[in-house]
């Protein structure tokens, strides 16, 4: 049974800009081996992705030609900003670092795409040689080999973030965002290849206009199903997200959910690739009967989870308001996306863009603090709860002078009206016993 986290202590000194010292890892990192240093890992990972990008660039260009590559690149990039913006919108409650998203997109576009091209080609050729039936090998490659290889390659990025950026991976929404961005990068590279090849086919056959192969490929991959690859891999991300919410001692559950999500992603990918085997209208049948409903269901699930996250913020942060770390207005304001936006606008209007950025950071740290305490209640925060809590409280305390007035203002603007109930006794005077009370106390930046 999970135990409740300790009640937060009171700030030791209202004038101290850093009430808690860090976790102490900085000192221990001096004695870390060279391969454990951050710059070594970042350098190795960047080198790997850069080499993968150059190789995949050469392979795609060789397959499509320079002109086909440029056409494919110009068309394939169109859905990318929309998909990234959608995933960032989902991640607004507790926005993760941009570096994680950049890594995931680069992994999907470079490393995962390279693994898929090499492994799919090798496996399909091996099956064709073993069976002496190239057509069956192509069908088997599309419906069995490709889903297994591609979903495993994309899932590797989710696994790496889950293992090495555990603080940034706290729940289902994080899993959806990380998996979705990875799959967006993979689909980007794959669309370049397909669209560039279609353009080359039209160059040879003279196809032009709406009847061309390029137009048909663009309609299917960019207009109808830009969400296909993100939809498959999001199932893997949901599995990792549920695992992140599980208690540390539930080892079977923490492994079973990611594997189940990966298997579901492979199965849905296989059904999508094999839709052409269901007859002339097999693609449209699978698209209408499975893809669109599952897309709608997962969209509803993620938005519902996002609203639950806001409820978690409102439920967990009052403990820190009682202890003096937050003002009474802040849990309400931080649990409302509208109030958060108003707070950033207020800070920008009165103190500039730098202040607005500080308020945004304050909101993110406060949300992380609420999620940390929520995980501790479920037994999933681990032994480092107190250290991480201290780090987050320190970040909030350093930004309180900028963030508190803005959040207090936002809380007053967005708070529901307080109904005035007539007392059962006579009221004397023009205003009775006083004016209608404000829903939250006014913030005084000079009060300790």
C-alpha positions in Angstrom: 0.0 0.0 0.0 1.4 3.4 -1.0 2.2 5.8 1.9 1.4 9.5 1.8 4.3 11.8 1.2 5.5 13.9 4.1 3.8 17.2 4.6 6.0 20.0 3.1 8.0 22.0 5.5 7.8 25.7 5.9 10.3 28.0 4.1 13.3 28.3 6.3 14.0 31.9 5.4 11.7 34.2 3.4 14.7 36.2 2.2 16.7 33.3 1.1 16.7 32.9 -2.6 17.7 29.2 -2.4 16.0 27.4 0.5 17.3 24.1 -0.7 20.6 23.0 -2.0 20.7 20.7 -5.0 20.9 16.9 -4.8 24.6 16.7 -4.5 25.1 15.0 -7.8 27.3 17.9 -9.0 29.9 17.0 -6.5 29.8 13.3 -7.2 30.0 14.0 -11.0 33.6 15.1 -10.5 34.5 11.5 -9.8 32.4 10.0 -12.5 34.0 8.0 -15.3 34.5 9.8 -18.6 31.7 7.9 -20.3 29.3 9.0 -17.6 29.8 12.7 -18.2 27.0 14.5 -19.9 29.0 16.1 -22.7 30.3 12.7 -23.7 26.9 11.1 -23.9 25.5 14.1 -25.8 28.4 14.1 -28.2 28.1 10.4 -28.9 24.3 10.6 -29.4 24.7 13.7 -31.7 27.3 12.0 -33.7 25.2 8.9 -34.1 22.2 10.9 -35.2 24.3 13.0 -37.6 25.8 9.9 -39.3 22.4 8.3 -39.5 21.0 11.5 -41.1 23.8 11.6 -43.7 23.4 8.0 -44.6 19.6 8.2 -44.8 19.9 11.3 -46.9 22.2 9.6 -49.4 19.9 6.5 -49.6 16.8 8.5 -50.2 18.5 10.7 -52.7 19.8 7.7 -54.6 16.4 6.1 -54.6 14.5 9.2 -55.8 17.0 11.4 -57.6 17.9 14.9 -56.7 14.7 16.5 -58.3 12.5 13.8 -56.8 14.1 14.3 -53.4 13.5 18.0 -53.5 9.9 17.6 -54.5 9.3 14.9 -51.8 11.0 17.1 -49.2 8.8 20.1 -50.1 5.6 18.1 -49.9 6.5 15.9 -46.9 7.3 18.9 -44.6 3.7 20.3 -44.9 2.1 18.3 -42.1 5.1 18.4 -39.8 4.4 21.8 -38.2 0.7 20.9 -37.6 1.6 17.6 -35.9 4.3 19.1 -33.7 2.0 22.0 -32.7 -0.7 19.5 -31.8 1.6 17.5 -29.6 3.0 20.6 -28.0 -0.6 21.7 -27.2 -1.2 18.4 -25.4 2.1 19.0 -23.5 1.1 22.5 -22.3 0.1 21.4 -18.7 3.7 20.2 -17.9 5.8 21.1 -21.0 8.8 19.0 -21.5 12.2 20.3 -22.6 12.6 21.1 -26.3 15.8 19.0 -26.4 13.8 15.9 -25.7 11.5 16.6 -28.7 14.4 17.5 -30.9 16.0 14.2 -30.0 12.8 12.3 -30.7 12.2 13.9 -34.0 15.8 13.4 -35.1 15.7 9.8 -33.9 12.6 9.1 -35.9 13.7 10.9 -39.0 17.3 9.6 -39.0 18.1 6.5 -36.9 14.7 4.8 -36.9 14.2 5.4 -40.7 17.7 4.1 -41.4 17.1 1.0 -39.3 13.8 0.4 -41.1 15.1 0.8 -44.6 18.1 -1.5 -44.0 16.3 -4.1 -42.0 13.2 -4.2 -44.2 15.2 -4.5 -47.4 17.4 -7.3 -45.9 14.5 -9.3 -44.5 12.4 -9.0 -47.6 15.3 -10.1 -49.9 16.0 -13.0 -47.6 12.4 -14.1 -47.7 12.2 -13.8 -51.5 15.4 -15.9 -51.8 14.2 -18.5 -49.3 10.7 -18.9 -50.9 11.6 -18.0 -54.5 8.4 -16.0 -54.6 9.1 -12.2 -54.7 5.4 -11.2 -54.7 4.8 -13.1 -51.5 7.9 -11.7 -50.0 6.8 -8.2 -50.6 3.4 -8.9 -49.0 5.0 -10.5 -46.0 7.5 -7.6 -45.7 4.7 -5.0 -45.7 2.3 -6.8 -43.3 4.7 -8.5 -40.9 8.3 -7.4 -41.2 7.8 -3.7 -41.6 5.4 -3.2 -38.6 7.7 -5.1 -36.3 10.9 -3.4 -37.5 9.5 0.1 -37.7 7.6 0.1 -34.5 10.5 -1.3 -32.6 12.9 1.3 -34.0 10.5 4.1 -33.1 9.9 2.6 -29.6 13.6 2.7 -29.0 13.5 6.5 -28.7 10.6 6.3 -26.2 12.6 3.8 -24.2 15.7 6.0 -24.1 13.7 9.0 -22.9 12.0 6.8 -20.3 15.3 5.5 -19.0 17.6 8.5 -19.1 15.1 11.4 -18.9 12.9 9.9 -16.2 12.1 13.2 -14.6 10.5 14.4 -17.8 8.5 11.3 -18.3 5.7 11.4 -15.7 2.6 10.0 -17.3 0.4 9.1 -20.3 0.6 12.6 -21.9 4.4 12.5 -21.9 4.4 9.1 -23.5 1.9 10.3 -26.2 4.0 13.4 -27.0 7.4 11.6 -27.1 6.0 8.8 -29.2 4.1 11.1 -31.5 7.0 13.4 -32.2 9.3 10.4 -32.9 6.7 8.9 -35.3 6.3 12.4 -36.9 10.0 12.4 -37.7 9.9 8.9 -39.1 6.8 9.7 -41.3 8.6 12.8 -42.6 11.5 10.8 -43.9 9.3 8.0 -45.3 7.0 10.5 -47.0 10.1 12.0 -48.8 10.9 8.6 -50.1 7.4 7.7 -51.2 6.6 11.2 -52.8 10.0 11.4 -54.4 9.6 7.9 -55.9 6.1 8.8 -57.1 7.4 12.0 -58.8 10.1 9.9 -60.5 7.4 7.5 -61.8 5.4 10.4 -63.2 8.6 11.7 -64.9 8.9 8.4 -66.7 5.3 7.9 -67.6 4.3 11.5 -68.3 1.7 11.6 -65.6 0.6 15.1 -64.6 -2.1 16.9 -62.6 -4.6 15.2 -60.4 -4.3 11.9 -62.2 -0.6 11.6 -61.4 1.0 9.1 -59.0 2.4 12.1 -57.1 -1.0 13.6 -56.5 -2.5 10.2 -55.4 0.4 9.6 -53.0 0.1 13.1 -51.6 -3.6 12.7 -51.1 -3.3 9.3 -49.3 -0.2 10.1 -47.1 -0.4 13.8 -46.5 -4.2 14.6 -46.6 -5.9 11.5 -45.5 -3.4 9.9 -43.1 -0.7 12.2 -41.8 -1.5 10.9 -38.3 -1.0 7.2 -39.3 2.5 6.6 -37.9 2.0 8.9 -34.9 -1.2 6.9 -34.1 0.6 3.6 -34.2 3.5 4.7 -32.0 1.2 6.6 -29.6 0.0 3.2 -28.4 3.5 2.3 -27.4 3.8 5.7 -25.7 0.6 5.1 -23.7 2.1 1.8 -22.5 5.2 3.6 -21.2 3.1 6.4 -19.7 1.1 3.8 -17.7 4.3 2.3 -16.6 5.6 5.7 -15.4 2.5 6.0 -13.2 3.0 2.5 -11.7 4.6 2.0 -8.3 8.3 1.1 -8.5 7.8 -2.3 -6.8 5.3 -3.4 -9.5 8.0 -4.7 -11.9 5.8 -6.9 -13.9 3.3 -4.1 -14.6 6.0 -1.7 -15.5 7.3 -4.1 -18.2 4.0 -5.5 -19.3 2.3 -2.3 -20.3 5.1 -1.0 -22.6 5.3 -4.4 -24.3 1.5 -4.5 -24.7 1.5 -1.0 -26.2 4.2 -2.0 -28.6 2.4 -5.2 -29.7 -0.8 -3.2 -30.3 1.2 -0.7 -32.4 2.6 -3.5 -34.5 -0.8 -5.0 -34.9 -2.5 -1.8 -36.0 0.4 -1.0 -38.3 0.1 -4.5 -39.9 -3.6 -4.0 -40.4 -3.0 -0.6 -42.1 -0.3 -2.0 -44.4 -2.3 -5.1 -45.2 -5.5 -3.2 -46.0 -4.9 -3.5 -49.8 -5.2 -7.3 -49.4 -8.9 -6.8 -48.4 -10.0 -6.0 -51.9 -10.4 -2.9 -54.0 -11.9 -0.9 -51.2 -9.9 -2.5 -48.4 -7.9 0.7 -47.7 -11.0 2.8 -47.3 -12.7 0.1 -45.2 -9.8 0.0 -42.8 -9.5 3.7 -42.8 -13.2 4.3 -42.0 -13.8 1.3 -39.7 -10.6 1.4 -37.7 -8.3 4.3 -38.2 -10.7 7.2 -37.8 -12.5 5.7 -34.7 -9.3 4.8 -33.0 -7.9 8.2 -33.7 -11.0 9.8 -32.2 -10.8 7.5 -29.2 -7.2 8.2 -28.5 -7.7 11.9 -29.0 -10.5 11.9 -26.4 -8.3 9.8 -24.0 -5.4 12.2 -24.2 -7.6 15.3 -23.7 -9.3 13.6 -20.8 -5.9 12.8 -19.3 -4.8 16.4 -19.8 -7.9 17.6 -17.8 -7.1 15.0 -15.1 -3.6 16.5 -14.9 -5.0 19.9 -14.2 -7.2 18.4 -11.5 -4.1 16.8 -10.0 -2.5 20.2 -9.8 -5.4 21.7 -8.0 -5.6 18.8 -5.6 -1.9 18.5 -4.7 -0.7 22.1 -4.5 -2.8 23.3 -1.6 -0.5 21.5 0.8 2.3 23.8 -0.3 0.0 26.8 0.1 -0.7 25.8 3.7 3.0 25.4 4.3 3.7 28.9 3.0 5.4 28.0 -0.3 2.5 29.2 -2.4 -0.2 31.8 -2.0 -3.8 30.6 -1.5 -4.7 31.8 -5.0 -2.0 29.8 -6.8 -3.4 26.2 -6.7 -6.5 27.4 -8.5 -4.6 29.6 -11.1 -2.1 26.8 -11.8 -4.9 24.3 -12.3 -6.4 26.4 -15.1 -4.9 26.8 -18.6 -6.8 30.0 -19.1 -5.5 31.4 -15.8 -1.9 30.4 -16.7 -2.2 32.3 -20.0 -3.6 35.4 -18.3 -0.7 35.3 -15.8 1.9 35.2 -18.6 0.1 38.0 -20.4 0.0 40.1 -17.2 3.7 39.6 -16.6 4.5 40.4 -20.2 2.4 43.6 -20.1 3.8 44.9 -16.8 7.4 43.6 -16.8 8.3 42.4 -20.3 9.0 39.1 -22.1 11.6 38.0 -19.6 9.1 38.1 -16.8 6.6 36.2 -18.9 9.2 33.5 -19.5 9.8 33.3 -15.7 6.1 32.9 -15.1 6.0 30.1 -17.6 8.9 28.4 -15.9 7.2 28.9 -12.5 4.0 27.2 -13.9 6.0 24.3 -15.2 8.0 23.7 -12.0 4.8 24.0 -9.9 3.1 21.4 -12.2 6.1 19.0 -11.8 5.9 19.5 -8.1 2.2 18.5 -8.0 2.8 15.4 -10.2 5.8 14.4 -8.0 3.6 14.5 -4.9 0.8 12.7 -6.7 3.3 9.9 -7.7 4.5 9.7 -4.1 1.0 9.0 -3.0 0.9 6.1 -5.4 4.3 4.8 -4.4 6.0 5.8 -7.6 8.2 8.7 -6.6 11.1 6.6 -5.3 13.7 7.4 -2.7 14.6 10.7 -4.3 11.3 12.4 -3.5 12.6 14.7 -0.8 15.6 15.8 -2.9 13.5 16.5 -6.0 10.8 18.2 -4.0 13.5 20.5 -2.6 14.9 21.3 -6.0 11.4 22.2 -7.4 10.6 24.3 -4.3 13.9 26.2 -4.8 13.0 27.0 -8.4 9.6 28.3 -7.3 11.0 30.3 -4.5 13.6 32.1 -6.7 10.8 33.2 -9.1 8.1 34.0 -6.6 8.5 37.8 -6.8 7.7 37.8 -10.5 5.2 35.0 -10.6 3.0 35.5 -7.6 1.4 38.9 -8.6 0.7 37.6 -12.1 -0.9 34.4 -10.8 -2.9 36.2 -8.2 -4.2 38.6 -10.9 -5.1 35.6 -13.1 -6.9 33.9 -10.2 -9.0 36.9 -9.5 -10.0 37.2 -13.2 -10.9 33.6 -13.7 -12.3 32.7 -10.3 -16.0 31.7 -10.3 -18.3 34.3 -8.8 -19.0 33.8 -5.1 -22.8 33.8 -4.4 -24.0 36.2 -1.9 -26.2 34.5 0.7 -28.5 36.7 2.8 -27.9 36.1 6.5 -30.9 34.9 8.6 -30.6 37.9 10.9 -31.4 41.6 10.2 -28.7 43.6 8.3 -27.9 47.1 9.5 -26.3 49.8 7.5 -26.2 50.6 3.8 -23.7 47.7 3.1 -24.7 45.4 5.9 -21.6 44.0 7.6 -19.2 44.8 4.7 -18.5 44.4 1.0 -18.6 41.1 -0.7 -15.3 39.4 0.0 -12.8 38.7 -2.8 -12.3 35.0 -3.6 -8.6 35.2 -2.9 -6.5 37.5 -0.6 -4.6 40.2 -2.3 -0.9 39.5 -2.8 1.6 41.9 -1.1 5.1 41.5 -2.7 6.7 43.0 0.4 5.0 40.6 2.9 7.4 38.0 4.2 
